[in-house]
């Protein structure tokens, strides 16, 4: 029998984590990411797949089963104004009455020209 121990890092939450639904960016199943986050003692995890919300359904279920706080997110590659100098930005999903509003977040926090924005 192999004994394992949980590492206590309760004040840290991983907010940029890609599952295998992000082609060429993530390799692990969403459930495995949640299990590892729980094992490491993280307070929460966000699955932010690239251009898709596909991984959040499985990750949310696994987080709920394991009692881990889950944050819904997505990493969008936006080509609004192509530019040779692409930048990156992050926009929190915040809306009224506890609801998220991606369109409002993008309006209030526009990405750099030809850049990328992470929504969480």
Residue pairs with C-beta under 8 A, 6 or more apart in sequence:
4 39
6 38
6 39
6 40
6 41
7 39
7 40
7 41
8 41
9 40
9 41
9 42
10 41
10 42
10 43
11 43
12 42
12 43
13 42
13 43
13 44
13 45
13 46
13 69
13 71
14 37
14 42
14 44
14 45
14 46
15 46
15 48
15 71
15 73
15 120
16 46
16 48
16 73
16 75
16 118
16 120
17 26
17 33
17 37
17 45
17 46
17 47
17 48
18 25
18 26
18 47
18 48
18 49
18 50
18 55
18 75
19 26
19 28
19 29
19 30
19 33
19 47
19 49
19 54
19 55
19 58
19 59
20 26
20 27
20 28
20 29
20 30
20 55
21 30
21 49
21 52
21 54
21 55
22 49
22 50
22 51
22 52
22 55
22 75
23 50
25 49
25 50
26 49
26 50
26 55
28 36
29 58
30 47
30 55
30 56
30 58
30 59
30 62
31 58
31 59
31 61
31 62
33 45
33 47
33 59
34 45
34 47
34 59
34 62
34 63
34 66
34 68
34 70
35 62
35 66
37 44
37 45
37 68
38 66
38 67
38 68
42 68
43 69
44 68
44 69
44 70
44 71
45 59
45 63
45 68
45 69
45 70
45 71
46 70
46 71
46 72
46 73
46 120
47 55
47 56
47 59
47 70
47 72
47 73
48 73
48 74
48 75
48 118
48 119
48 120
49 55
49 56
49 74
49 75
50 75
50 76
50 77
51 74
51 75
51 76
51 77
52 74
53 72
53 74
56 70
56 72
56 73
56 74
59 70
60 70
60 72
63 69
63 70
64 70
71 120
72 93
72 100
72 120
73 93
73 118
73 119
73 120
74 118
74 119
74 120
75 116
75 117
75 118
75 119
76 116
76 117
76 118
76 119
77 116
78 111
78 114
78 115
78 116
78 117
79 114
80 111
80 113
80 114
81 113
81 114
82 114
83 113
83 114
83 115
84 114
85 113
85 114
86 112
86 113
86 114
86 115
86 116
87 111
87 112
87 113
87 114
87 115
87 116
88 111
88 112
88 115
88 116
88 117
88 118
89 109
89 110
89 111
89 112
89 115
89 116
89 117
89 118
90 109
90 117
90 118
90 119
90 120
91 105
91 106
91 108
91 109
91 111
91 117
91 118
91 119
92 105
92 109
92 119
92 120
93 100
93 101
93 102
93 105
93 119
93 120
94 100
94 101
94 104
94 105
95 101
95 104
102 119
105 119
106 117
106 119
109 117
111 117
